């Protein structure tokens, strides 16, 4: 696997260019940003989310008019090519609002026949880091113009692992996630909640985090990041033998995957039902 083989993938080339443009748009933030809410008072969306999604959709439509598009802020076109772009214009909107640098533009491409991601690009503008992957060709990060291949950590014991996670917007969901967290935290080295599923999956790919789990993520949260992590050697799934989905995403280095999944399943982490442990 070489950087040139991934970088020259036409889907990756296009997504990189668009993600870079969207990132530049978002960095040029106005002094006052209009804010609305969606599912709850803590589920915020800004004019900048909508502006960035409109830019991405316009560019994809210009260059790939036959492809389907699914976006967090409402973009939804069916297309006819059998391919679907899945976009999150700002993954980490709360971080963006509070000028915490951990946010990104995420663009993934799915084959609708297989349901699998075949290309993924995540751009973290404040860090100037571009994560890219193409199915079967590995994952890379380009930081300040220098490309480096991504590889998951060699963490062999869950007790030594630093695990990322995220929380939902509804208070009942957060209460359930807090319950599960009390069972995970004593069994790992530490937990991180950084506020962007997409970047956190890239950190798993880069061996910075040893794993990530979260309930309630949508396709646009992980379409690119899950591919990037998997192509870097991670194992990804849901619980109970299911694929990654809204109920749960678990992405880890191979050696700790079974142990983390066992804890999550024992505690019914994909539902609000009380776990099996006391």
ZIQUI-V662304 format. One record per backbone hydrogen bond with DSSP energy under -1.0 kcal/mol. NH is the residue of the N-H (numbers start at 0). CO is the residue of the C=O. Records with the same first field share a line. If there is no record, write none. Layout:
# ZIQUI-V662304
NH = CO / CO
This chain:
# ZIQUI-V662304
5 = 1
6 = 2
7 = 3
8 = 5
12 = 8
13 = 9
14 = 10
15 = 11
16 = 12
17 = 13
18 = 14
19 = 15
20 = 16
21 = 17
22 = 18
23 = 19
24 = 20
25 = 21
26 = 22
27 = 23
28 = 26
35 = 44
37 = 42
42 = 39
43 = 41
44 = 35
46 = 33
49 = 45
50 = 46
51 = 47
52 = 48
53 = 49
54 = 50
55 = 51
56 = 52
57 = 53
58 = 54
59 = 55
60 = 56
61 = 57
62 = 58
63 = 59
66 = 63
67 = 82
68 = 76
69 = 84
70 = 74
71 = 86
73 = 70
76 = 68
79 = 65
80 = 65
83 = 109
84 = 67
85 = 107
86 = 69
87 = 105
90 = 103
95 = 91
96 = 92
97 = 93
98 = 95
99 = 94
102 = 100
103 = 90
104 = 122
105 = 87
106 = 120
107 = 85
108 = 118
109 = 83
110 = 115
111 = 81
114 = 110
117 = 108
118 = 108
119 = 132
120 = 106
121 = 130
122 = 104
123 = 128
127 = 123
128 = 123
129 = 141
130 = 121
131 = 139
132 = 119
133 = 137
134 = 117
136 = 133
139 = 131
140 = 147
141 = 129
142 = 145
143 = 127
145 = 142
147 = 140
149 = 138
151 = 231
159 = 156
160 = 157
162 = 189
163 = 210
164 = 191
173 = 169
174 = 170
175 = 171
176 = 172
177 = 173
178 = 174
179 = 175
180 = 176
181 = 177
182 = 179
183 = 179
184 = 180
186 = 183
187 = 184
188 = 160
189 = 160
191 = 162
199 = 195
200 = 196
201 = 197
202 = 198
203 = 199
204 = 200
205 = 201
206 = 203
207 = 202
208 = 202
209 = 161
211 = 250
212 = 163
213 = 248
215 = 245
220 = 217
221 = 217
222 = 218
225 = 221
227 = 223
228 = 224
229 = 225
230 = 226
232 = 229
233 = 228
234 = 251
236 = 249
237 = 241
241 = 238
244 = 247
248 = 213
249 = 236
250 = 211
251 = 234
252 = 209
255 = 252
259 = 255
260 = 256
261 = 257
262 = 258
263 = 259
264 = 260
265 = 261
266 = 262
267 = 264
268 = 263
270 = 267
275 = 265
